[in-house]
């Protein structure tokens, strides 16, 4: 079984408040993009998980794929399934980049094991399991753009009619989300409701309202990322933003010719430069 684990960008991201439990309430518009990791998974009848990846992702027990396996294994055991599974992950999504690479890998692992072990879990049930492992994970059980609220687990899908193409740039800087959350002080001022209405009506000018409150910290504490943003805009992007807590910066384009020129001009300047589409259906 092969699964594509699509990355995400935050088209707009607001933080509303810090909660008593240490998490933050957010209001964000999230979109899957055509960049993906590849997950290969098969039964082995060995009674245990065998895992490998093309890059070192640290200790296995800290890996969200492993945590997804441990969550679903008791359900399979109850059905009398052999718990032997071999998982091979090919990482294409940059690490600690604001693209939710770990979260999407986890979500697709849950989907794959649900099929492999014939557990019969609904999308809602799988998303509930995902929520216990990470706030971004429930999003990856939806096919459209969504508004995510709460800590990210309250999902409202909507239909986007603005056809955008993106250029992603990542220079290898890794930023922990916790670092940015602790330092972000500007809360609760983005009108994501109005942005969603604009996207649903196909108003391309609504991208001028896209904003990420985390940029204040990211661009201040990692000032070299300002240059990436400026270079994307100088090469024809209609809008450029940091995705999530960074360090990936994306530019929004409306035509292939401008996007292709920007890509050619910038592809050799940074570690990771990629043209992607939004996946919104």
C-alpha positions in Angstrom: 0.0 0.0 0.0 1.3 3.4 -1.0 0.1 6.7 0.5 0.9 10.2 -0.5 1.3 12.5 2.6 0.5 15.9 1.3 2.0 19.0 3.0 0.0 22.1 4.1 0.3 25.8 4.1 -1.5 28.3 6.3 -3.0 30.9 4.0 -3.9 33.0 7.0 -3.2 32.4 10.7 -4.3 34.2 13.8 -3.6 33.4 17.4 -6.6 34.3 19.7 -5.3 33.5 23.2 -3.0 31.4 25.3 -5.0 28.7 27.2 -4.6 27.5 30.7 -3.4 24.1 29.5 -0.5 25.8 27.7 -1.9 25.5 24.2 -3.1 28.4 22.1 -6.5 29.0 20.5 -6.0 29.7 16.8 -8.0 30.7 13.8 -6.4 29.6 10.6 -7.1 28.8 7.0 -5.3 25.7 5.9 -4.7 24.2 2.5 -3.1 20.9 1.3 -0.5 21.4 -1.4 0.9 19.0 -4.0 4.2 18.5 -2.2 4.2 15.1 -0.5 6.1 12.4 1.4 5.6 8.9 0.3 4.6 6.2 2.7 4.9 2.5 1.8 3.2 0.0 4.2 2.7 -3.7 4.1 1.9 -6.6 6.4 4.8 -8.8 7.5 3.3 -11.2 10.1 6.2 -10.6 12.4 4.1 -9.2 15.2 5.9 -5.9 15.3 6.6 -2.6 13.5 9.6 -2.4 11.2 10.3 1.2 10.2 12.8 2.9 7.9 13.2 6.4 6.3 15.5 8.0 3.8 16.6 10.5 6.5 17.2 10.4 10.2 14.1 11.5 12.1 15.5 10.8 15.6 14.3 8.2 18.1 11.5 6.0 16.8 9.3 6.4 19.9 9.2 10.2 19.3 8.0 9.6 15.7 4.4 10.3 14.9 4.2 7.3 12.6 5.2 5.1 15.5 2.7 6.8 17.8 -0.1 6.2 15.2 0.9 2.5 15.1 0.7 2.3 18.9 -2.7 3.9 19.0 -4.2 1.5 16.4 -2.4 -1.7 17.3 -4.7 -2.5 20.3 -7.7 -2.3 18.0 -6.1 -4.7 15.6 -5.1 -7.0 18.4 -8.7 -7.2 19.5 -9.7 -8.3 16.0 -7.0 -11.0 16.1 -4.9 -9.3 13.5 -1.1 -9.9 13.4 0.6 -6.7 14.3 3.5 -7.2 11.9 3.8 -4.1 9.7 6.7 -2.7 7.6 6.7 1.0 7.0 9.0 2.8 4.6 8.9 6.6 4.5 10.4 8.8 1.8 10.7 12.3 3.1 10.3 15.2 0.6 8.8 17.8 2.9 11.5 19.8 4.7 11.7 19.3 8.5 10.5 21.9 11.1 9.4 24.0 8.2 5.8 25.1 8.9 4.4 22.5 6.4 3.2 19.8 8.9 5.3 17.0 7.5 5.1 14.9 10.6 1.4 15.5 11.0 0.5 14.5 7.4 2.7 11.3 7.8 0.8 10.5 11.0 -2.6 11.0 9.4 -1.8 8.8 6.4 -0.4 6.1 8.7 -3.7 6.1 10.5 -5.6 5.8 7.2 -3.3 3.0 5.9 -3.5 0.9 9.1 -7.3 1.3 9.2 -7.4 -0.2 5.7 -4.6 -2.8 6.3 -6.2 -4.1 9.4 -9.8 -3.6 8.2 -10.6 -1.7 11.4 -13.7 0.1 9.9 -12.9 3.4 11.5 -14.9 6.4 10.1 -13.1 9.6 9.1 -14.4 11.2 12.3 -13.0 8.4 14.4 -9.6 8.6 12.7 -9.5 12.3 13.1 -10.3 11.9 16.8 -7.3 9.6 17.2 -5.2 12.0 15.3 -6.2 14.9 17.6 -4.7 13.0 20.5 -1.3 13.0 18.7 -1.2 16.6 17.3 -3.3 19.6 16.7 -2.7 19.7 12.9 -3.5 16.1 12.3 -7.3 16.3 12.0 -7.0 18.6 9.1 -5.5 15.9 7.0 -8.7 13.9 7.0 -10.4 16.6 4.9 -10.1 17.0 1.2 -10.9 20.8 0.9 -9.5 24.0 2.3 -10.6 24.4 6.0 -10.9 26.9 8.7 -9.3 25.4 11.8 -10.1 26.7 15.2 -9.6 25.8 18.9 -6.0 24.3 19.0 -6.5 23.3 15.4 -8.9 20.4 15.9 -12.2 22.3 15.2 -12.4 21.9 11.4 -14.8 23.7 9.0 -14.3 22.8 5.3 -15.2 25.3 2.6 -15.1 25.6 -1.1 -12.3 27.7 -2.6 -12.8 29.3 -6.0 -9.6 31.3 -6.2 -7.1 29.3 -8.3 -3.7 30.0 -6.9 -0.3 28.4 -7.5 2.5 28.6 -5.0 6.3 28.8 -4.9 7.8 27.4 -1.8 11.3 28.4 -0.6 13.1 26.9 2.4 16.8 27.6 3.1 17.2 24.8 5.6 16.5 26.9 8.7 14.5 24.8 11.3 12.2 26.5 13.6 10.3 24.9 16.5 6.6 25.9 16.7 6.9 26.1 20.5 9.6 28.7 20.1 7.4 31.0 18.0 4.2 30.4 20.1 6.1 31.5 23.2 7.2 34.8 21.7 4.1 35.8 19.7 2.3 38.7 21.4 -0.1 40.0 18.8 -3.4 38.2 19.1 -6.8 38.2 17.5 -7.1 40.7 14.7 -7.4 38.8 11.4 -10.9 38.6 9.8 -10.7 35.0 8.5 -14.4 34.9 8.1 -14.2 37.7 5.5 -11.3 35.9 3.8 -13.3 32.7 3.5 -16.2 34.6 2.0 -13.8 36.1 -0.6 -12.3 32.7 -1.4 -15.8 31.1 -1.8 -16.8 33.9 -4.2 -13.6 33.6 -6.2 -12.3 37.1 -5.4 -8.6 36.9 -6.1 -7.9 40.2 -4.4 -8.8 38.7 -1.1 -5.2 37.4 -0.9 -4.2 40.9 0.1 -5.9 40.1 3.4 -3.9 36.9 4.1 -1.8 37.4 7.2 0.2 35.3 9.6 0.7 36.8 13.1 3.7 34.5 13.7 5.6 36.4 11.0 6.4 39.1 13.5 8.5 36.8 15.6 9.8 34.6 12.7 11.1 37.6 10.6 12.4 39.4 13.6 14.4 36.5 15.1 15.4 35.0 11.8 16.0 38.2 9.7 17.5 36.4 6.8 14.0 35.1 5.9 13.0 38.7 5.1 15.3 38.4 2.1 13.5 35.3 0.9 10.2 37.0 1.1 11.5 40.1 -0.6 13.0 38.0 -3.4 9.7 36.1 -4.0 7.8 39.4 -4.3 10.5 40.9 -6.5 10.0 37.9 -8.9 6.3 38.5 -9.4 4.4 37.0 -6.5 1.1 38.7 -5.7 1.6 37.9 -2.0 4.2 36.2 0.1 3.9 34.8 3.6 5.7 32.5 6.1 3.8 29.2 6.5 2.8 28.4 10.0 5.8 28.9 12.4 8.2 28.8 9.4 10.8 28.7 8.1 9.2 28.0 4.7 8.1 31.1 2.8 5.6 30.8 0.0 4.6 33.1 -2.8 1.2 33.2 -4.5 1.0 33.4 -8.3 -2.0 33.4 -10.6 -0.3 32.4 -13.9 2.2 29.8 -14.9 4.5 32.1 -16.9 5.3 34.3 -13.9 5.6 31.3 -11.6 8.0 29.6 -14.0 10.2 32.7 -14.3 10.3 33.1 -10.6 11.3 29.5 -10.2 14.1 29.7 -12.7 15.4 32.8 -11.1 15.4 31.4 -7.6 15.9 27.7 -7.9 19.6 27.7 -7.4 19.7 30.3 -4.6 18.2 28.1 -1.8 18.2 24.6 -0.5 14.6 23.9 -1.4 12.6 25.7 -4.1 9.4 24.0 -5.3 6.4 24.9 -7.5 3.1 23.5 -6.0 -0.6 23.6 -6.5 -3.3 23.8 -3.9 -5.3 20.6 -3.4 -8.8 21.8 -2.8 -11.2 19.0 -3.7 
